[in-house]
Amino acid sequence: MTEILTPTPGSIVSCRSRQWVVLPAENEDVIRLRPLGGNEDEIAGIYQLLGLETLESAIFPLPSSIGVKDHTSALLLMDAARHLLRSGAGPFRCLGRLSLRPRPYQLVPLLMALRLVTVRLLIADDVGIGKTIEAGLIARELLDRGEVKRIAVLCPPHLCDQWHTELREKFHIDAVVVRSGTASKLERAIPNGSHIFSYYQHLIVSLDYAKAERRRASFITHCPDLVIVDEVHTCTRPSSKSTSQQQRHQLIQEIADKSDRHLLLLTATPHSGIEFAFLSLLGLLNPEFEHLSLDKLTEKQREQLASHFIQRRRADVKQWLGNETPFPERESEEKPYKLSKEYKQLFEDVYNFARGLVKTTTQDSLIPKEFW
């Protein structure tokens, strides 16, 4: 008969001559199991009331000194024990599903996210610090905890393939890229009656594709539990009549309107010098933040804002970790060079052509002559 036990999510059990990790389940009569070291495609469900399966607590034998044959094997065992203690000290379930070792400072946004009931973070770390890795860690952890079932990444079109590679190779998240060049092929592969934004579990969607009037409502309707917005500084509320930027802001605003939706905003340039635009970003995290006076924040407001906003510069990371995180040094130098005869001729032809276009458009004095 089936052993009547109710293992908690995260515990390890033995069943079918295999070890499994218990996952959260919506149905109390079903125990969802993922093979130890397996992926989402191998998840199985055990229906307890049928009494056909036996669940037992998994037991692993302790390492034995008898199996140590030489000095190399002893060092390997010692290193394994040390690494196990290092990873086991943190309350993270995602560490077993990563193909990289995060640097300590990259775990800070994850720690901040786990302290929030609904994850709403603006990650504004400098270029090269690893915002993609930090967002991937949060996404992987929320998936493994069962707090989200689907994720979507909204980014500029030229970053879609990069996100696809990073999620697949480093976080074992298999997402599809939805943009103008791939949407038709993806739609042909789904059953009738299903929508492209609801059929696929994880999405990487071009901002320009999703913001269109005929697609925005569909994306909002089928929007996943967690949305990551890259280069979010392009989605601020515009002060001028910029139709494209207004559409992007409206899309993210409607996503943020659902208060229980997890939202990660990524940018290396959160503040362009226009406080109005920066506050519009903060307002996506919490509507109250949009009305803050940044130069007159109270201590309570600072604490509230600090729980949703993180920004580190390269100098900060170097100060914390020394040379553990090397960044390329920028060297500025001017060197003269000579063009070949053929390349010089090409350069002059292109320059004259472009100058002719400028003169053509300025015939009606649209551009002052001093800017020709």
PABAKE-940287 format. One record per residue (C-alpha): residue number from 1; chain; x, y, z. Coordinates in steps of 0.25 Angstrom, whole numbers, padded with zeros to 4 digits. Example, Ala and Ser with C-alpha at 12.3 -4.5 7.8 and 13.67 -1.06 7.14 Angstrom:
- 1  A  0049  -0018  0031 $
- 2  A  0055  -0004  0029 $
***
This chain:
- 1  A  0000  0000  0000 $
- 2  A  0004  0014  -0002 $
- 3  A  0011  0020  0010 $
- 4  A  0002  0031  0016 $
- 5  A  0012  0043  0017 $
- 6  A  0011  0057  0013 $
- 7  A  0025  0062  0009 $
- 8  A  0027  0077  0009 $
- 9  A  0031  0084  -0004 $
- 10  A  0046  0083  -0005 $
- 11  A  0048  0070  0002 $
- 12  A  0054  0058  -0005 $
- 13  A  0047  0044  -0006 $
- 14  A  0049  0031  -0012 $
- 15  A  0039  0025  -0022 $
- 16  A  0040  0015  -0034 $
- 17  A  0054  0012  -0030 $
- 18  A  0058  0027  -0032 $
- 19  A  0060  0039  -0023 $
- 20  A  0050  0051  -0025 $
- 21  A  0049  0065  -0021 $
- 22  A  0035  0069  -0016 $
- 23  A  0029  0081  -0023 $
- 24  A  0017  0090  -0018 $
- 25  A  0003  0084  -0023 $
- 26  A  -0010  0091  -0024 $
- 27  A  -0018  0078  -0022 $
- 28  A  -0016  0072  -0008 $
- 29  A  -0018  0058  -0013 $
- 30  A  -0006  0059  -0023 $
- 31  A  0008  0059  -0020 $
- 32  A  0016  0066  -0031 $
- 33  A  0031  0060  -0032 $
- 34  A  0043  0064  -0040 $
- 35  A  0054  0055  -0042 $
- 36  A  0066  0059  -0034 $
- 37  A  0075  0066  -0044 $
- 38  A  0064  0065  -0055 $
- 39  A  0056  0076  -0062 $
- 40  A  0041  0081  -0063 $
- 41  A  0039  0071  -0074 $
- 42  A  0041  0059  -0065 $
- 43  A  0031  0064  -0054 $
- 44  A  0021  0053  -0050 $
- 45  A  0009  0053  -0041 $
- 46  A  0006  0042  -0031 $
- 47  A  -0009  0041  -0027 $
- 48  A  -0009  0036  -0013 $
- 49  A  -0023  0031  -0012 $
- 50  A  -0021  0020  -0023 $
- 51  A  -0010  0013  -0013 $
- 52  A  -0002  0009  -0025 $
- 53  A  0011  0016  -0021 $
- 54  A  0020  0015  -0009 $
- 55  A  0027  0027  -0004 $
- 56  A  0038  0027  0005 $
- 57  A  0048  0037  0011 $
- 58  A  0061  0037  0003 $
- 59  A  0073  0032  0010 $
- 60  A  0087  0034  0005 $
- 61  A  0099  0027  0011 $
- 62  A  0110  0035  0017 $
- 63  A  0123  0036  0010 $
- 64  A  0133  0025  0014 $
- 65  A  0148  0026  0016 $
- 66  A  0149  0012  0010 $
- 67  A  0146  0017  -0004 $
- 68  A  0157  0027  -0003 $
- 69  A  0169  0021  -0011 $
- 70  A  0179  0032  -0013 $
- 71  A  0182  0046  -0010 $
- 72  A  0175  0052  -0022 $
- 73  A  0162  0045  -0018 $
- 74  A  0164  0050  -0004 $
- 75  A  0165  0065  -0009 $
- 76  A  0153  0063  -0018 $
- 77  A  0145  0058  -0006 $
- 78  A  0149  0070  0002 $
- 79  A  0146  0080  -0009 $
- 80  A  0132  0074  -0011 $
- 81  A  0129  0075  0004 $
- 82  A  0134  0089  0005 $
- 83  A  0126  0093  -0008 $
- 84  A  0113  0086  -0002 $
- 85  A  0114  0094  0011 $
- 86  A  0116  0107  0004 $
- 87  A  0104  0105  -0005 $
- 88  A  0095  0098  0006 $
- 89  A  0097  0110  0015 $
- 90  A  0087  0118  0006 $
- 91  A  0072  0116  0006 $
- 92  A  0073  0116  -0010 $
- 93  A  0066  0105  -0018 $
- 94  A  0072  0110  -0031 $
- 95  A  0086  0106  -0028 $
- 96  A  0085  0092  -0033 $
- 97  A  0079  0097  -0047 $
- 98  A  0090  0107  -0050 $
- 99  A  0101  0106  -0060 $
- 100  A  0109  0117  -0054 $
- 101  A  0114  0121  -0040 $
- 102  A  0108  0134  -0037 $
- 103  A  0117  0144  -0030 $
- 104  A  0113  0148  -0016 $
- 105  A  0108  0162  -0020 $
- 106  A  0099  0156  -0031 $
- 107  A  0091  0149  -0020 $
- 108  A  0087  0162  -0013 $
- 109  A  0075  0165  -0023 $
- 110  A  0071  0151  -0020 $
- 111  A  0071  0153  -0005 $
- 112  A  0063  0166  -0007 $
- 113  A  0053  0159  -0016 $
- 114  A  0051  0148  -0006 $
- 115  A  0047  0158  0005 $
- 116  A  0036  0163  -0004 $
- 117  A  0022  0157  -0004 $
- 118  A  0021  0162  -0019 $
- 119  A  0034  0164  -0025 $
- 120  A  0035  0178  -0031 $
- 121  A  0050  0182  -0033 $
- 122  A  0057  0192  -0041 $
- 123  A  0071  0187  -0043 $
- 124  A  0080  0198  -0048 $
- 125  A  0094  0192  -0047 $
- 126  A  0105  0197  -0056 $
- 127  A  0108  0191  -0070 $
- 128  A  0116  0178  -0068 $
- 129  A  0112  0175  -0054 $
- 130  A  0102  0165  -0058 $
- 131  A  0087  0170  -0058 $
- 132  A  0083  0158  -0067 $
- 133  A  0089  0148  -0057 $
- 134  A  0083  0155  -0045 $
- 135  A  0069  0155  -0052 $
- 136  A  0071  0140  -0057 $
- 137  A  0074  0136  -0042 $
- 138  A  0061  0142  -0038 $
- 139  A  0053  0135  -0049 $
- 140  A  0060  0122  -0046 $
- 141  A  0057  0123  -0031 $
- 142  A  0043  0127  -0033 $
- 143  A  0040  0115  -0043 $
- 144  A  0047  0105  -0034 $
- 145  A  0039  0110  -0022 $
- 146  A  0026  0109  -0030 $
- 147  A  0022  0123  -0027 $
- 148  A  0022  0126  -0042 $
- 149  A  0018  0116  -0054 $
- 150  A  0022  0125  -0066 $
- 151  A  0031  0136  -0069 $
- 152  A  0033  0147  -0080 $
- 153  A  0044  0155  -0084 $
- 154  A  0041  0168  -0091 $
- 155  A  0054  0174  -0098 $
- 156  A  0058  0182  -0110 $
- 157  A  0058  0173  -0123 $
- 158  A  0073  0172  -0124 $
- 159  A  0074  0166  -0110 $
- 160  A  0064  0155  -0111 $
- 161  A  0074  0144  -0116 $
- 162  A  0084  0148  -0105 $
- 163  A  0073  0146  -0095 $
- 164  A  0069  0133  -0101 $
- 165  A  0083  0128  -0100 $
- 166  A  0086  0133  -0086 $
- 167  A  0073  0127  -0080 $
- 168  A  0075  0113  -0087 $
- 169  A  0090  0111  -0085 $
- 170  A  0091  0117  -0071 $
- 171  A  0078  0115  -0064 $
- 172  A  0071  0103  -0072 $
- 173  A  0059  0112  -0076 $
- 174  A  0055  0108  -0090 $
- 175  A  0047  0120  -0095 $
- 176  A  0043  0124  -0109 $
- 177  A  0046  0137  -0116 $
- 178  A  0033  0145  -0121 $
- 179  A  0036  0156  -0131 $
- 180  A  0032  0160  -0145 $
- 181  A  0041  0150  -0151 $
- 182  A  0037  0138  -0143 $
- 183  A  0023  0140  -0139 $
- 184  A  0017  0134  -0151 $
- 185  A  0025  0121  -0150 $
- 186  A  0021  0120  -0135 $
- 187  A  0007  0122  -0138 $
- 188  A  0006  0110  -0148 $
- 189  A  0011  0101  -0138 $
- 190  A  0000  0103  -0127 $
- 191  A  -0013  0096  -0127 $
- 192  A  -0026  0104  -0132 $
- 193  A  -0032  0112  -0121 $
- 194  A  -0019  0115  -0114 $
- 195  A  -0012  0128  -0114 $
- 196  A  0003  0130  -0116 $
- 197  A  0004  0137  -0102 $
- 198  A  -0003  0126  -0095 $
- 199  A  0002  0114  -0101 $
- 200  A  0017  0115  -0099 $
- 201  A  0021  0114  -0085 $
- 202  A  0033  0124  -0085 $
- 203  A  0034  0136  -0094 $
- 204  A  0044  0146  -0099 $
- 205  A  0036  0156  -0106 $
- 206  A  0041  0168  -0114 $
- 207  A  0036  0181  -0108 $
- 208  A  0033  0187  -0122 $
- 209  A  0025  0175  -0125 $
- 210  A  0017  0174  -0112 $
- 211  A  0014  0189  -0111 $
- 212  A  0006  0190  -0124 $
- 213  A  -0009  0193  -0122 $
- 214  A  -0014  0180  -0128 $
- 215  A  -0005  0172  -0119 $
- 216  A  -0004  0179  -0106 $
- 217  A  -0018  0175  -0101 $
- 218  A  -0015  0160  -0104 $
- 219  A  -0001  0161  -0097 $
- 220  A  -0008  0167  -0085 $
- 221  A  -0019  0156  -0085 $
- 222  A  -0009  0145  -0085 $
- 223  A  0002  0151  -0078 $
- 224  A  0011  0142  -0069 $
- 225  A  0013  0142  -0054 $
- 226  A  0027  0149  -0055 $
- 227  A  0031  0159  -0065 $
- 228  A  0045  0164  -0067 $
- 229  A  0047  0177  -0075 $
- 230  A  0061  0180  -0080 $
- 231  A  0065  0194  -0084 $
- 232  A  0053  0199  -0077 $
- 233  A  0059  0214  -0078 $
- 234  A  0052  0213  -0092 $
- 235  A  0039  0211  -0085 $
- 236  A  0038  0224  -0077 $
- 237  A  0026  0233  -0078 $
- 238  A  0031  0243  -0089 $
- 239  A  0029  0258  -0087 $
- 240  A  0028  0260  -0102 $
- 241  A  0018  0254  -0112 $
- 242  A  0027  0241  -0115 $
- 243  A  0017  0231  -0120 $
- 244  A  0026  0219  -0119 $
- 245  A  0031  0222  -0105 $
- 246  A  0017  0225  -0100 $
- 247  A  0012  0211  -0105 $
- 248  A  0024  0205  -0098 $
- 249  A  0020  0212  -0085 $
- 250  A  0006  0209  -0086 $
- 251  A  0009  0194  -0088 $
- 252  A  0018  0193  -0076 $
- 253  A  0008  0201  -0068 $
- 254  A  -0004  0192  -0071 $
- 255  A  0005  0180  -0067 $
- 256  A  0008  0187  -0054 $
- 257  A  -0006  0190  -0051 $
- 258  A  -0008  0176  -0047 $
- 259  A  -0003  0177  -0032 $
- 260  A  0001  0162  -0030 $
- 261  A  0009  0161  -0043 $
- 262  A  0024  0160  -0041 $
- 263  A  0032  0170  -0049 $
- 264  A  0047  0172  -0051 $
- 265  A  0052  0185  -0057 $
- 266  A  0066  0185  -0063 $
- 267  A  0074  0197  -0067 $
- 268  A  0088  0203  -0066 $
- 269  A  0083  0217  -0068 $
- 270  A  0071  0219  -0059 $
- 271  A  0072  0234  -0057 $
- 272  A  0074  0242  -0070 $
- 273  A  0074  0255  -0062 $
- 274  A  0059  0257  -0064 $
- 275  A  0053  0254  -0050 $
- 276  A  0039  0253  -0057 $
- 277  A  0044  0241  -0065 $
- 278  A  0051  0234  -0053 $
- 279  A  0038  0235  -0044 $
- 280  A  0030  0229  -0055 $
- 281  A  0039  0217  -0054 $
- 282  A  0038  0216  -0039 $
- 283  A  0023  0217  -0041 $
- 284  A  0023  0204  -0048 $
- 285  A  0028  0198  -0035 $
- 286  A  0018  0205  -0026 $
- 287  A  0008  0216  -0030 $
- 288  A  0012  0224  -0018 $
- 289  A  0026  0225  -0022 $
- 290  A  0023  0233  -0034 $
- 291  A  0018  0245  -0025 $
- 292  A  0031  0245  -0017 $
- 293  A  0040  0257  -0015 $
- 294  A  0054  0251  -0017 $
- 295  A  0061  0263  -0010 $
- 296  A  0051  0262  0002 $
- 297  A  0050  0248  0005 $
- 298  A  0046  0243  0019 $
- 299  A  0053  0232  0026 $
- 300  A  0041  0223  0024 $
- 301  A  0041  0226  0009 $
- 302  A  0055  0223  0008 $
- 303  A  0054  0210  0014 $
- 304  A  0042  0207  0005 $
- 305  A  0049  0211  -0007 $
- 306  A  0062  0204  -0003 $
- 307  A  0054  0190  -0003 $
- 308  A  0050  0192  -0017 $
- 309  A  0062  0199  -0024 $
- 310  A  0077  0194  -0025 $
- 311  A  0089  0201  -0032 $
- 312  A  0103  0197  -0032 $
- 313  A  0115  0204  -0040 $
- 314  A  0127  0196  -0044 $
- 315  A  0135  0204  -0034 $
- 316  A  0126  0199  -0023 $
- 317  A  0128  0184  -0027 $
- 318  A  0143  0186  -0028 $
- 319  A  0143  0192  -0014 $
- 320  A  0136  0180  -0009 $
- 321  A  0143  0169  -0016 $
- 322  A  0156  0174  -0021 $
- 323  A  0161  0167  -0033 $
- 324  A  0151  0156  -0032 $
- 325  A  0143  0163  -0042 $
- 326  A  0152  0169  -0053 $
- 327  A  0146  0179  -0062 $
- 328  A  0153  0184  -0075 $
- 329  A  0160  0197  -0073 $
- 330  A  0157  0208  -0083 $
- 331  A  0169  0214  -0090 $
- 332  A  0166  0227  -0098 $
- 333  A  0176  0230  -0109 $
- 334  A  0176  0237  -0122 $
- 335  A  0184  0231  -0134 $
- 336  A  0185  0236  -0148 $
- 337  A  0183  0227  -0160 $
- 338  A  0182  0228  -0175 $
- 339  A  0172  0224  -0184 $
- 340  A  0175  0216  -0196 $
- 341  A  0172  0222  -0210 $
- 342  A  0160  0213  -0212 $
- 343  A  0154  0215  -0198 $
- 344  A  0156  0230  -0198 $
- 345  A  0148  0230  -0211 $
- 346  A  0137  0222  -0205 $
- 347  A  0137  0231  -0193 $
- 348  A  0136  0244  -0201 $
- 349  A  0125  0238  -0209 $
- 350  A  0116  0234  -0197 $
- 351  A  0119  0247  -0190 $
- 352  A  0115  0255  -0203 $
- 353  A  0102  0246  -0204 $
- 354  A  0098  0249  -0189 $
- 355  A  0101  0263  -0190 $
- 356  A  0093  0264  -0203 $
- 357  A  0081  0258  -0195 $
- 358  A  0083  0268  -0184 $
- 359  A  0083  0280  -0193 $
- 360  A  0070  0274  -0200 $
- 361  A  0062  0273  -0187 $
- 362  A  0067  0288  -0183 $
- 363  A  0062  0295  -0196 $
- 364  A  0050  0299  -0188 $
- 365  A  0058  0305  -0177 $
- 366  A  0054  0293  -0168 $
- 367  A  0068  0293  -0162 $
- 368  A  0076  0305  -0160 $
- 369  A  0088  0307  -0169 $
- 370  A  0098  0307  -0158 $
- 371  A  0095  0292  -0156 $
- 372  A  0097  0288  -0170 $
***
